[in-house]
Amino acid sequence: MVQVFGAIDLERARPHAAVADVVPLACGSWVGRPDLQHAFFEGYGRPLTAREQWALRCLCVLDAVSAISWGVPNGDDEIVARGQATLARLEVQAA
């Protein structure tokens, strides 16, 4: 007999653009790993449109600011550093 167990984390569930689901990858797993980003979009079947790329940048900024604003008062230096690194990376990319 096979038992299947699954859990869905609905903490951040909300109506939003599909590109919002890519934010954790763009701010995390893909950093320094263009091969992972390439593999993702190969499986996705298409690159992001210009509008989706712009939305992703904006959503990454929001994610970074959210991480910093939560991490500082909660003493989570790792989250703060991740947010700061994301902002620095986006600033370099914009230059």
C-alpha positions as CSV (number, residue, x, y, z in Angstrom):
1,M,0.0,0.0,0.0
2,V,1.3,3.4,-1.0
3,Q,0.6,6.4,1.2
4,V,0.9,9.8,-0.2
5,F,1.3,12.9,2.0
6,G,1.6,16.4,0.8
7,A,1.6,19.8,2.3
8,I,0.9,23.1,0.7
9,D,2.3,26.2,2.3
10,L,-0.3,28.9,1.8
11,E,1.5,31.5,3.9
12,R,2.1,33.8,0.9
13,A,-0.7,32.6,-1.3
14,R,-2.4,35.5,-3.2
15,P,-3.4,36.4,-6.7
16,H,-0.3,37.7,-8.4
17,A,1.7,37.6,-11.6
18,A,3.1,34.2,-12.5
19,V,6.6,35.8,-12.6
20,A,6.3,36.3,-8.8
21,D,6.9,32.6,-8.4
22,V,10.3,33.0,-9.9
23,V,11.5,35.6,-7.3
24,P,12.8,33.0,-4.8
25,L,14.9,31.4,-7.5
26,A,16.2,34.8,-8.9
27,C,17.1,35.9,-5.3
28,G,18.4,32.5,-4.2
29,S,19.2,29.4,-6.2
30,W,20.2,31.2,-9.4
31,V,22.7,33.6,-7.8
32,G,26.0,32.7,-9.3
33,R,24.4,29.8,-11.2
34,P,23.4,30.9,-14.6
35,D,23.2,27.2,-15.6
36,L,20.3,26.7,-13.2
37,Q,18.5,29.7,-14.6
38,H,19.1,28.5,-18.2
39,A,17.8,25.0,-17.3
40,F,14.7,26.5,-15.7
41,F,13.7,28.5,-18.7
42,E,14.5,25.7,-21.0
43,G,12.0,23.6,-19.1
44,Y,9.6,26.5,-18.9
45,G,9.6,26.7,-22.7
46,R,10.3,30.3,-23.2
47,P,12.3,33.2,-21.8
48,L,10.6,36.0,-19.9
49,T,9.2,38.8,-21.9
50,A,10.6,42.3,-21.4
51,R,7.6,43.2,-19.2
52,E,8.1,40.0,-17.1
53,Q,11.8,40.8,-16.7
54,W,11.0,44.3,-15.5
55,A,8.3,42.9,-13.1
56,L,10.8,40.3,-11.8
57,R,13.4,43.1,-11.0
58,C,10.7,45.1,-9.2
59,L,9.5,42.1,-7.3
60,C,13.1,41.2,-6.3
61,V,13.6,44.7,-4.9
62,L,10.4,44.3,-2.9
63,D,11.6,40.9,-1.7
64,A,14.9,42.3,-0.6
65,V,13.4,45.3,1.2
66,S,11.0,42.9,2.9
67,A,13.8,40.6,4.0
68,I,15.8,43.6,5.4
69,S,12.8,45.1,7.2
70,W,11.9,41.8,8.8
71,G,15.5,40.7,9.5
72,V,16.7,43.8,11.3
73,P,14.1,43.9,14.1
74,N,14.2,40.1,14.4
75,G,18.0,39.8,14.6
76,D,18.2,37.6,11.5
77,D,21.6,38.6,10.1
78,E,21.4,36.0,7.3
79,I,18.1,37.3,6.0
80,V,19.4,40.9,6.2
81,A,22.5,39.9,4.3
82,R,20.5,38.2,1.6
83,G,18.3,41.3,1.1
84,Q,21.4,43.5,1.0
85,A,23.1,41.3,-1.5
86,T,20.0,41.2,-3.7
87,L,19.9,45.0,-3.8
88,A,23.6,45.3,-4.5
89,R,23.3,42.8,-7.3
90,L,20.3,44.6,-8.9
91,E,22.2,47.9,-8.6
92,V,25.2,46.5,-10.5
93,Q,22.9,45.0,-13.2
94,A,21.2,48.4,-13.6
95,A,24.4,50.2,-14.2
